[in-house]
Structures are given as C-alpha cells and as structure tokens.
C-alpha cells in the first residue's frame, strides 16, 4: 500500500506457489494398504496415481473428499470487462478450486488489527458470492506464511492439501510486503489424484497488519481495507492483475472498493470449472 496516496500496490502474487514435479504411476497390489502409509485406500492400488515431492519426500496426490456435485449453484456471467487468470489450461480456460468441495481456510490471527477477523469474514463473503464457491474457515493456526509453503502438511492439517492460509504479517516476516505492498496472495496449480486435470490448492494470503491497521483508522478505511483483502482472495481463487484501473484487480487500487465488471466475470468463470472425479 502506498502510504502517501492511499493506493494499494501489490507485488504479482501466485507465482511462488507452484506444485512440485508430478510423476504418474500405476499401482497393482493385493488390496493390503498397510505398507503404503497412512491415507492410502484399496482404490490406490487399482489405477494410476500421481505423486508429488513435498519436503524431499514423495507422497501421493491427495484424493478429494466424496461429493454428490456442486456445493452451490454456478454464478452466471452477467457482466463483461477485463479479467485475467493466474493459471490456465491449454485451451485458455481457467484453473480454479474444485466447486464440488469446500475451499477450506485457516487464519493466523497474530498481529491482526482491530476488526481484522470481520474484515476477512466480509471479504470471504464477497468472493464466495461472486464465484459460487463455498469457502469455510476450519480454524486458526500458528503457521507462518512462508514463501515456500509446503502444499501438504500432514502433521499440521492431515493428509490432504493444506487449507488456504490467511495470515496477518509484515515485511519483517514476508519480504513481498516491503515498500508499498499491503498484501500478497496466490494458490498452487496441482494435478488430480490420477494425474489428470488441474485444480488450485493450498493458497496463501499475507496481509500487512500495520498498513491495514492504519487504513482502518481512517474515515472510510474499512471499505478500502476490505477491497485489498478481496483483491488478494481473488488471486487465491485464480485471478491475475489487469491493466484496467476501473477493475479491483488492477495492481493499484484507487477509490474503487467493490468488484468491477471484469472482476465479476473472472470470478464467475473460475467458479464454473469442472469437479475432480466428475466427467
């Protein structure tokens, strides 16, 4: 955030969250899973399974939770404007979070300014309503917002992809928050359990607690601070920066505190991606 002008500048997010190299293997076995470690099921022995390297260990790509379909209706595209995606398929369509499963997130409350949790709650509601995705806070955490955040953290979160992390922080901990940057965010593009498809997972948002706390103390500051959090959460859900200054996804925010037409179009599209395990 530019402290002099009140405009929020953000370093390009998302690029630091990348999945490790993926290997696809075909397991054939007798049905016993005990030798393969926790989290394996008989289904893992009967077909292809993608593997990723996490902290120097090769682990199986997590299988998604069972689902009967989308958790919320698709949001129709009713607006048009400039939008861009951080990750795309070969055909140019966006990579997004699986809309048949909740996008779980945790909050690290350390350093949070007054009204910090309300700010997160309101921003989450904005992107959820615009995307048709269901975002669910599953608790608080003491996890630091590391640049090289592990995508799977079994000791902390269990065997699945790590939930989205929203952390209050500062430039002393997150170098991307140095200078005029009030927040950074992004997600990893990861394969499906059988190696097919791409979805987003294990997102991270780091918010400059000092900058946003100062903004919250100003007249009208809550709406402007919320816009910054919405911007970073939109990065988590897959939106990239755009050149149009009338969109919230412009790298520098001005007086705009709500989603622009291109922002809404982009979020609706990332919320319409297919579900893992559904044809």
C-alpha positions in Angstrom: 0.0 0.0 0.0 1.3 3.5 -0.9 1.2 5.2 2.4 1.2 8.7 0.9 -1.5 8.3 -1.7 -3.6 5.6 -0.1 -3.3 3.5 -3.3 -2.7 -0.2 -2.7 0.2 -1.6 -4.7 0.6 -5.4 -4.7 3.5 -7.5 -6.0 2.5 -10.1 -8.5 1.2 -13.0 -6.4 0.7 -16.6 -7.1 4.0 -17.4 -8.9 5.7 -18.5 -5.7 3.2 -21.2 -5.1 3.9 -24.0 -7.5 3.5 -27.7 -7.3 6.5 -30.0 -7.3 7.2 -32.2 -10.3 4.5 -34.8 -10.8 5.0 -38.5 -11.5 2.2 -40.8 -12.6 2.4 -44.4 -11.5 0.1 -47.4 -11.8 -0.3 -49.4 -8.6 -1.1 -53.1 -8.7 -1.4 -55.0 -5.4 -3.3 -57.5 -3.3 -5.5 -54.9 -1.6 -3.4 -54.5 1.5 -2.6 -50.9 2.2 -0.7 -51.2 5.4 2.8 -51.0 3.7 1.9 -47.8 1.9 1.5 -45.5 4.8 -1.5 -43.5 6.2 -4.1 -42.1 3.9 -4.0 -45.0 1.3 -7.1 -47.0 0.4 -7.6 -50.1 -1.8 -8.5 -47.7 -4.7 -4.9 -46.5 -4.7 -3.8 -50.0 -5.8 -6.2 -50.3 -8.7 -5.3 -47.5 -11.0 -3.0 -44.6 -11.9 -1.9 -42.3 -9.0 0.0 -39.0 -9.3 2.9 -38.4 -6.9 4.5 -35.1 -5.8 7.6 -34.3 -3.8 7.0 -32.5 -0.6 9.9 -31.6 1.7 12.1 -34.1 0.0 9.5 -36.9 0.3 7.5 -38.5 -2.4 3.8 -38.5 -1.5 0.6 -39.4 -3.3 -1.5 -36.6 -4.6 -4.5 -36.4 -2.1 -7.8 -37.9 -3.3 -10.7 -35.5 -3.0 -13.5 -36.0 -0.5 -16.6 -37.7 -1.8 -19.1 -35.4 -3.3 -22.5 -35.5 -5.0 -21.9 -32.4 -7.0 -21.5 -28.7 -6.7 -22.0 -27.3 -3.3 -23.6 -24.1 -4.6 -25.1 -23.1 -7.9 -22.9 -21.6 -10.6 -22.9 -17.9 -10.8 -23.9 -16.8 -14.3 -21.7 -14.4 -16.2 -23.8 -11.2 -16.4 -21.0 -8.6 -16.7 -18.1 -8.1 -19.1 -14.8 -6.5 -18.6 -11.1 -7.0 -18.5 -10.0 -10.1 -16.4 -7.1 -12.5 -16.4 -6.2 -15.8 -14.8 -3.1 -16.8 -13.0 -3.3 -20.4 -14.2 -4.9 -21.7 -17.4 -5.4 -24.9 -19.3 -4.1 -25.4 -22.8 -7.4 -24.2 -24.2 -7.2 -21.0 -22.2 -9.9 -21.8 -19.7 -9.1 -21.0 -16.1 -7.7 -23.3 -13.4 -9.8 -23.0 -10.3 -10.7 -24.6 -7.0 -13.0 -27.7 -7.2 -16.5 -26.3 -6.8 -17.8 -29.7 -5.5 -15.7 -29.4 -2.3 -15.4 -26.6 0.1 -12.4 -24.2 -0.1 -11.2 -24.6 3.4 -9.1 -21.8 5.0 -7.4 -21.1 8.3 -6.5 -17.8 9.8 -3.3 -16.9 11.7 -4.6 -14.1 14.0 -1.2 -12.9 15.3 -0.8 -9.2 14.7 -4.4 -8.8 13.5 -5.6 -5.2 13.7 -8.9 -4.4 15.4 -11.8 -5.7 13.2 -9.3 -7.9 11.4 -11.5 -11.0 11.6 -14.5 -9.1 10.4 -12.5 -7.8 7.5 -11.6 -11.4 6.5 -15.2 -12.6 7.0 -16.7 -9.8 4.8 -14.1 -10.3 2.1 -14.6 -14.0 2.0 -18.3 -13.5 1.6 -17.7 -11.1 -1.4 -15.6 -13.6 -3.3 -17.8 -16.6 -2.4 -20.9 -14.9 -3.7 -19.2 -13.7 -6.9 -17.6 -17.1 -7.6 -20.2 -19.6 -6.4 -17.5 -21.4 -4.4 -18.1 -22.3 -0.8 -15.3 -21.0 1.5 -15.2 -22.4 5.0 -13.0 -21.4 7.9 -11.8 -24.5 9.6 -9.9 -22.9 12.5 -7.0 -20.8 13.5 -3.3 -21.7 13.0 0.2 -20.6 14.0 1.6 -21.5 10.6 3.8 -18.7 9.3 3.2 -17.5 5.7 6.3 -18.9 4.2 7.4 -18.2 0.6 7.9 -21.9 0.0 4.8 -23.1 1.9 4.5 -26.9 1.8 1.4 -27.9 -0.1 0.8 -30.9 2.1 1.4 -30.7 5.9 0.2 -34.0 7.4 1.4 -33.2 10.9 -0.5 -29.9 11.0 -3.5 -30.4 8.8 -3.7 -34.1 7.9 -3.0 -35.9 4.6 -4.9 -33.7 2.2 -3.8 -30.4 0.5 -3.1 -27.7 3.1 -6.0 -25.3 3.6 -5.7 -21.8 2.3 -3.7 -19.7 4.8 -4.7 -16.1 5.6 -2.1 -14.6 7.8 -1.6 -11.1 9.3 2.1 -10.3 8.9 4.6 -7.6 7.9 7.7 -7.1 5.9 9.9 -8.4 8.7 8.4 -11.8 8.0 7.2 -11.6 4.4 9.6 -9.8 2.2 6.9 -9.3 -0.5 5.2 -6.8 1.9 8.2 -4.4 1.8 7.6 -0.9 0.4 4.2 0.0 -0.9 2.6 -3.5 -0.8 -0.3 -4.2 1.6 -1.0 -7.8 0.7 0.0 -10.8 -1.5 -1.9 -13.9 -2.4 -2.0 -16.9 -4.7 -2.5 -20.6 -5.0 -0.7 -23.6 -6.4 -2.0 -25.4 -9.6 -2.0 -29.1 -8.7 -3.0 -32.3 -10.6 -5.9 -34.6 -9.8 -5.2 -37.7 -7.8 -4.9 -39.8 -11.0 -2.7 -37.2 -12.7 -5.4 -35.8 -14.9 -6.7 -32.2 -14.8 -5.5 -29.2 -12.8 -7.1 -27.5 -9.8 -6.0 -24.9 -7.3 -4.9 -25.8 -3.8 -3.0 -24.7 -0.7 -3.4 -20.9 -1.3 -1.8 -18.3 0.8 -2.6 -14.7 1.7 -0.3 -12.5 3.7 -1.7 -9.1 4.8 0.4 -6.2 6.1 -1.1 -5.7 9.6 0.4 -2.3 10.1 -0.7 -0.9 6.8 -4.2 -2.2 7.0 -4.5 -1.2 10.7 -3.6 2.3 9.7 -6.1 2.3 6.9 -8.8 1.0 9.2 -8.3 4.0 11.4 -9.2 6.4 8.6 -12.7 7.6 7.6 -14.0 5.1 5.1 -11.0 2.9 5.7 -12.9 -0.3 6.4 -14.3 -0.4 2.9 -10.8 0.3 1.4 -9.1 -2.3 3.6 -11.8 -4.8 2.7 -11.1 -4.2 -1.0 -7.5 -5.1 -0.5 -8.4 -8.4 1.2 -10.9 -9.1 -1.6 -8.2 -8.4 -4.2 -5.8 -10.9 -2.5 -8.5 -13.6 -2.1 -9.4 -13.2 -5.8 -5.8 -14.0 -6.5 -6.2 -17.1 -4.4 -9.2 -18.1 -6.4 -7.2 -17.7 -9.6 -7.5 -14.1 -10.9 -4.5 -12.2 -12.1 -3.8 -8.5 -12.4 -5.4 -6.4 -15.2 -4.5 -3.1 -16.8 -7.9 -1.5 -16.5 -7.8 0.9 -13.5 -11.6 0.6 -13.1 -11.2 -3.1 -12.0 -10.4 -4.1 -8.5 -7.8 -6.5 -9.9 -5.7 -3.6 -11.2 -2.4 -3.6 -9.3 -3.1 -0.2 -7.8 -6.4 0.3 -6.1 -7.9 3.8 -6.0 -11.4 4.8 -4.9 -13.0 1.5 -6.1 -14.0 -0.7 -3.1 -16.3 -3.2 -4.9 -15.8 -5.7 -7.7 -15.7 -4.3 -11.2 -17.5 -5.9 -14.2 -14.3 -7.8 -15.3 -13.6 -8.9 -11.7 -17.1 -10.4 -11.5 -16.8 -12.0 -14.9 -13.5 -13.6 -14.0 -14.7 -14.9 -10.6 -17.8 -16.4 -12.1 -15.7 -18.2 -14.7 -13.2 -19.6 -12.1 -16.2 -20.9 -10.2 -17.5 -22.8 -13.2 -14.6 -25.2 -13.6 -15.2 -28.9 -13.5 -15.1 -31.0 -10.4 -12.5 -33.7 -9.8 -13.9 -37.1 -10.3 -16.9 -35.8 -12.4 -16.9 -36.1 -16.2 
